[in-house]
Amino acid sequence: MVDKRHWPKLNLETSLLGFGCMRFPTKPDMSIDEEKAEAMIDKAYANGVNYYDTAYLYHNGQSEVAVGKFLNKYPRESYYIATKLPLMFFTPNDTIERAKQIFEEQLKKLNKDYIDFYLLHGLNKMAFETVKRLDLINFCENLRKEGRIRYLGFSFHDSYEVFEEILRCHDWDFCQIQLNYMDANEQAGLKGYELAKSLGIPMVIMEPAKGGSLSVLPEDVAEPLEKMNPDASLTSWAMRWVGSLDNVKVVLSGMTEMSHLDDNLKTFTNFQPLSEAEMAAIEEARAAFARRVKNSCTACRYCMPCPAGVDIPGNFAIWNRYGMYNNPRDVAFAWNGFAMRPEAKAKNCVECGQCEEKCPQKIPIREDLKKLQKELDEVAASVMPPRP
């Protein structure tokens, strides 16, 4: 059975491994392969996993339906369901009625009378303004008084400064952040972890393996980890790094194949925090990652604004991420998906040279922009077509 973690603030126990339900196996038409997904849920439950994380938007709105259906065969008090109010769906004209409608729809899809862990989904500075405008915290607290949710928290994607503002504005039951050994200083990061710990707020961690980027490593990066323990999966290193933090109560893993679940069950059964020697191996891997960047951009933004509208640091960030992780799907999502607007891409450079005059790293920006446009176009096109 997988290890449990006690939540002193809430006086409950959850499995340290949480089942993230945004990456269920799918059929060719991208609908959930319910037979395979249910088999994974059943095996997880049989091995003591009692925390199941879904959201309104996962799998085109069908994840909540599937999770509710799969768990119906088990006693309701034997597991926890976490789902989220999708702030990204709200417009400036929406009222509190929109939140009420979504919540009622979620209960119906889950086929449950209450939700255990309810999160304000994907909070950032802009979404937090919506929370304040609609008084959504008070809305959720009223749901709690009615017994329709049990615990209130939020998931987060923004800077540490925004995280601190949100964390201190309410006595949250828990919070959820992205954290892994390569993103220790990104977004809320370890600094945010320490703040939450000091305030006694339990943490749920998402993206512990960085969307799979820490599960398949370049040979030079994997070498110190495999040398230390050749029998351990690369994913297990990422999971153990996060699980070694004592205020982490749940480590979410979005599992697509039974082999992913099997590996995680092995890691979280008789869980072993990383030793000092293993932590040193992780640091060697981090250093190897750093040597793989395409250029030395530090995102200082002295080059900005670009007269042609090119997001120079943004382009370099995607290029360097590809060099580090060699993850084509991640690059395709960033390049032709939501992280880079077409008008901000490198191809719009007019080669005026103003950026190079200001760059403290003396990067040949114009030359690198040409290189990255060609390389990222080729990589992304092999995975997904560009947006129109």
C-alpha positions in Angstrom: 0.0 0.0 0.0 1.2 3.5 -0.8 2.4 5.7 2.0 0.0 8.2 3.6 0.6 11.8 4.8 -1.2 13.4 7.8 -2.7 16.9 7.4 -2.5 18.4 10.9 -4.5 21.5 9.8 -7.4 19.3 8.5 -6.9 16.2 10.7 -7.1 13.8 7.8 -4.8 11.4 5.8 -4.3 11.3 2.1 -2.1 9.0 0.0 1.2 10.8 -0.8 0.6 9.7 -4.4 -2.4 11.5 -6.0 -4.0 10.4 -9.2 -4.1 13.3 -11.6 -7.0 12.8 -14.0 -6.1 15.1 -16.9 -4.1 12.5 -18.8 -6.3 9.5 -19.0 -5.6 7.1 -21.9 -7.6 8.1 -24.9 -9.1 6.6 -28.1 -8.2 7.8 -31.6 -11.1 10.3 -31.4 -9.5 11.7 -28.2 -12.4 10.5 -26.0 -11.4 8.8 -22.8 -10.6 5.1 -23.1 -12.9 4.2 -20.2 -11.9 0.6 -20.0 -8.2 1.4 -19.6 -8.7 4.4 -17.4 -11.1 2.6 -15.0 -8.6 -0.3 -14.7 -5.9 2.2 -13.7 -8.2 3.8 -11.1 -9.2 0.4 -9.7 -5.5 -0.6 -9.3 -4.6 2.7 -7.7 -7.5 2.4 -5.3 -6.6 -1.2 -4.4 -3.1 0.0 -3.6 -4.3 2.7 -1.2 -4.4 5.8 -3.5 -7.3 7.9 -2.1 -6.8 11.3 -3.7 -8.2 11.9 -7.2 -7.7 15.2 -8.9 -9.8 16.4 -11.8 -11.1 19.7 -13.2 -14.0 21.2 -15.2 -11.9 21.5 -18.4 -9.9 18.2 -18.4 -10.6 15.9 -21.3 -13.0 18.4 -22.9 -15.2 18.4 -19.8 -15.4 14.6 -19.6 -12.8 13.9 -16.8 -15.2 14.8 -14.0 -17.8 12.5 -15.5 -15.4 9.6 -15.8 -13.9 10.1 -12.3 -17.4 10.1 -10.7 -18.4 7.0 -12.6 -15.2 5.1 -11.8 -15.4 5.8 -8.1 -19.1 5.1 -7.7 -18.4 1.5 -6.8 -16.4 2.4 -3.7 -17.7 3.8 -0.3 -17.9 7.6 -0.6 -15.9 8.1 2.6 -13.0 6.0 1.4 -11.6 8.5 -1.1 -11.2 12.2 -1.8 -12.2 14.0 -5.0 -10.6 17.3 -5.9 -11.9 19.5 -8.6 -11.7 23.2 -9.6 -13.7 26.3 -10.5 -12.3 27.3 -13.9 -11.5 31.0 -13.6 -10.1 31.0 -17.1 -13.7 30.6 -18.4 -15.0 33.8 -16.8 -15.5 37.0 -18.8 -15.6 40.6 -17.4 -19.4 40.5 -17.8 -19.9 37.3 -15.9 -21.6 37.5 -12.5 -21.7 35.1 -9.5 -24.4 33.2 -11.3 -21.7 31.8 -13.6 -19.9 30.3 -10.7 -23.1 28.8 -9.3 -24.0 27.3 -12.7 -20.6 25.7 -13.1 -20.6 24.3 -9.5 -24.0 22.7 -10.0 -22.8 21.2 -13.3 -19.7 19.8 -11.6 -21.8 18.0 -8.9 -24.0 16.6 -11.6 -21.1 15.4 -13.7 -19.4 13.8 -10.7 -22.7 12.3 -9.5 -21.8 13.3 -5.9 -23.5 15.2 -3.1 -20.3 17.0 -2.1 -16.7 17.7 -3.3 -13.9 17.1 -0.8 -11.2 19.5 -2.1 -12.4 22.5 -4.1 -9.9 24.8 -5.8 -10.0 28.1 -7.5 -8.3 27.0 -10.7 -5.1 28.5 -12.1 -4.9 31.7 -10.1 -2.7 34.4 -11.4 -2.9 38.2 -11.0 -5.7 38.6 -13.6 -7.7 35.6 -12.3 -7.4 36.9 -8.7 -9.1 40.1 -9.8 -12.0 38.0 -10.9 -12.0 36.2 -7.6 -12.2 39.6 -5.7 -14.7 41.2 -8.1 -17.2 38.3 -7.7 -16.3 37.6 -4.0 -15.7 33.9 -5.0 -14.0 33.1 -1.7 -17.1 34.0 0.2 -19.1 32.0 -2.4 -17.0 28.9 -1.7 -17.2 29.4 2.1 -20.9 29.4 1.8 -20.7 26.1 -0.1 -18.7 24.7 2.7 -21.3 25.8 5.3 -23.9 24.0 3.2 -21.8 20.9 3.3 -21.3 20.9 -0.5 -17.5 21.3 -0.3 -15.3 20.3 2.5 -11.9 22.1 2.0 -11.1 25.2 0.0 -7.8 25.9 -1.8 -6.4 27.2 -5.1 -4.0 26.1 -7.8 -1.5 28.7 -9.0 0.5 29.8 -12.0 2.3 33.2 -11.6 5.1 34.9 -9.8 6.1 34.5 -6.1 4.9 38.0 -5.3 1.4 37.2 -6.6 1.5 33.9 -4.8 2.3 35.6 -1.5 -0.5 38.1 -1.9 -3.1 35.3 -2.6 -1.8 33.0 0.1 -2.0 35.7 2.8 -5.5 37.0 1.8 -7.4 34.0 3.3 -7.0 31.2 5.8 -6.8 28.5 3.0 -7.1 24.9 3.8 -4.5 24.0 1.3 -2.9 25.2 -2.0 -1.5 23.6 -5.1 1.6 24.7 -7.0 3.8 23.5 -9.8 7.1 22.3 -8.3 9.9 20.0 -9.5 13.7 19.9 -9.2 14.1 22.0 -12.4 11.5 24.6 -11.5 12.5 25.1 -7.9 12.9 28.9 -8.6 10.1 29.3 -11.0 6.6 30.6 -10.2 5.9 30.1 -6.5 8.8 27.7 -6.3 10.6 26.6 -3.1 10.3 30.1 -1.7 6.5 29.7 -2.0 6.7 26.3 -0.4 8.5 27.6 2.6 6.0 30.5 3.0 3.1 28.0 2.9 4.9 25.8 5.4 5.5 28.7 7.8 1.8 29.6 7.6 0.7 26.0 8.3 -1.0 25.6 4.9 -0.6 22.1 3.4 0.5 21.7 -0.2 -0.5 19.6 -3.1 2.1 19.5 -5.9 1.4 19.3 -9.7 3.9 18.7 -12.5 6.5 16.9 -10.3 8.0 15.4 -13.5 7.5 18.6 -15.5 4.9 17.2 -17.9 7.1 14.2 -18.6 10.3 16.2 -19.4 12.0 14.7 -16.3 10.9 11.1 -17.2 13.0 10.8 -20.4 16.4 12.6 -20.0 19.3 13.2 -22.3 22.1 10.7 -21.7 24.4 13.3 -20.1 21.7 14.5 -17.7 20.6 11.0 -16.7 24.2 9.7 -16.1 24.6 10.8 -12.4 21.2 9.5 -11.5 21.7 6.1 -13.2 25.1 5.8 -11.8 23.7 6.4 -8.3 20.9 3.9 -8.8 20.6 2.0 -12.1 17.4 0.3 -11.1 15.4 3.5 -10.3 13.3 5.0 -13.0 14.0 8.6 -14.0 10.5 9.5 -13.0 11.0 8.2 -9.5 13.8 10.7 -8.9 11.5 13.5 -9.7 8.7 12.1 -7.5 11.1 11.5 -4.6 12.5 15.0 -4.8 9.1 16.5 -4.3 7.9 13.9 -1.8 11.0 14.6 0.4 9.4 17.9 1.3 7.5 17.3 4.5 4.7 19.9 3.9 3.9 18.2 0.7 0.8 16.1 1.4 0.0 14.9 -2.1 2.2 14.5 -5.2 -0.1 14.5 -8.3 0.8 12.3 -11.3 -1.1 12.5 -14.5 -0.8 8.8 -15.6 -1.7 7.7 -19.1 -0.5 4.1 -19.1 -0.6 1.3 -16.5 3.2 1.2 -16.6 3.2 4.8 -15.3 1.0 3.8 -12.4 3.1 0.7 -11.6 6.2 2.8 -11.4 4.6 5.3 -9.1 3.2 2.6 -6.9 6.7 1.2 -6.5 8.0 4.7 -5.7 5.4 5.6 -3.1 5.1 2.3 -1.3 7.6 2.4 1.6 8.5 5.8 0.3 12.2 6.8 0.9 13.1 10.5 1.0 16.2 11.4 -1.0 19.5 11.0 0.9 22.2 13.7 0.8 24.2 11.7 -1.8 21.0 11.4 -4.0 20.4 15.1 -3.6 23.9 15.7 -4.9 23.2 13.5 -7.9 20.1 15.6 -8.6 22.3 18.7 -8.5 24.7 17.1 -11.0 21.7 16.5 -13.3 20.6 20.1 -13.0 24.0 21.3 -13.9 24.0 19.0 -17.0 20.7 20.5 -18.0 22.1 24.0 -17.7 24.9 23.2 -20.1 22.4 22.3 -22.8 20.9 25.7 -23.3 21.0 27.2 -26.8 22.2 30.6 -25.7 22.9 32.5 -22.5 19.7 34.6 -22.4 18.9 35.4 -18.7 15.5 37.1 -19.5 16.8 40.4 -18.1 14.7 42.1 -20.8 17.1 44.9 -21.5 16.5 44.1 -25.2 12.8 45.0 -24.8 10.6 46.4 -26.1 11.4 45.3 -29.6 10.2 47.9 -32.3 8.9 45.0 -34.4 7.0 43.4 -31.5 9.1 40.3 -31.1 9.1 38.8 -27.7 12.9 38.2 -27.7 13.2 36.6 -24.2 10.0 34.5 -24.8 11.4 33.1 -28.0 14.7 32.3 -26.4 13.0 30.7 -23.4 11.2 28.2 -25.6 14.4 27.5 -27.7 16.4 26.9 -24.5 13.8 24.7 -23.0 13.9 22.6 -26.2 17.7 22.4 -25.9 17.5 21.3 -22.3 14.7 18.8 -22.4 14.4 17.8 -26.1 10.7 17.5 -25.6 9.0 18.1 -29.0 5.4 18.0 -27.7 6.2 20.6 -25.1 7.8 22.8 -27.7 4.9 22.3 -30.1 2.4 23.4 -27.4 4.5 26.4 -26.5 5.4 27.5 -30.1 2.1 26.8 -31.9 -0.2 26.8 -28.9 -0.7 29.3 -26.2 2.8 30.6 -25.1 3.8 32.5 -28.2 1.6 34.7 -30.3 2.4 34.6 -34.0 3.1 38.3 -34.1 5.7 37.9 -31.3 7.7 35.2 -33.0 11.3 35.6 -34.2 10.3 35.7 -37.8 9.0 39.2 -37.3 12.5 40.6 -36.6 13.5 43.5 -38.9 17.2 43.2 -37.9 17.4 46.8 -36.7 20.1 45.7 -34.1 18.8 47.8 -31.2 18.5 44.7 -29.0 22.1 43.7 -29.5 23.3 47.1 -28.5 21.5 46.7 -25.2 22.2 43.0 -24.4 24.6 42.7 -21.4 25.3 39.1 -22.5 26.4 40.2 -26.0 24.2 37.5 -27.6 24.0 37.6 -31.4 20.3 38.1 -31.1 19.5 38.5 -34.8 21.4 35.4 -35.8 19.9 33.4 -33.0 16.4 34.5 -33.8 16.8 33.2 -37.4 18.1 29.9 -36.1 15.4 29.3 -33.5 12.6 30.2 -35.9 13.7 27.5 -38.4 14.4 24.9 -35.7 11.2 25.4 -33.7 9.1 25.5 -36.8 10.5 22.1 -37.9 10.1 20.6 -34.4 6.6 21.9 -33.8 5.4 20.9 -37.3 6.4 17.3 -36.7 4.0 17.3 -33.7 1.1 19.7 -34.4 0.2 22.2 -37.1 0.5 25.9 -36.4 -2.6 27.9 -35.4 -4.2 29.8 -38.3 
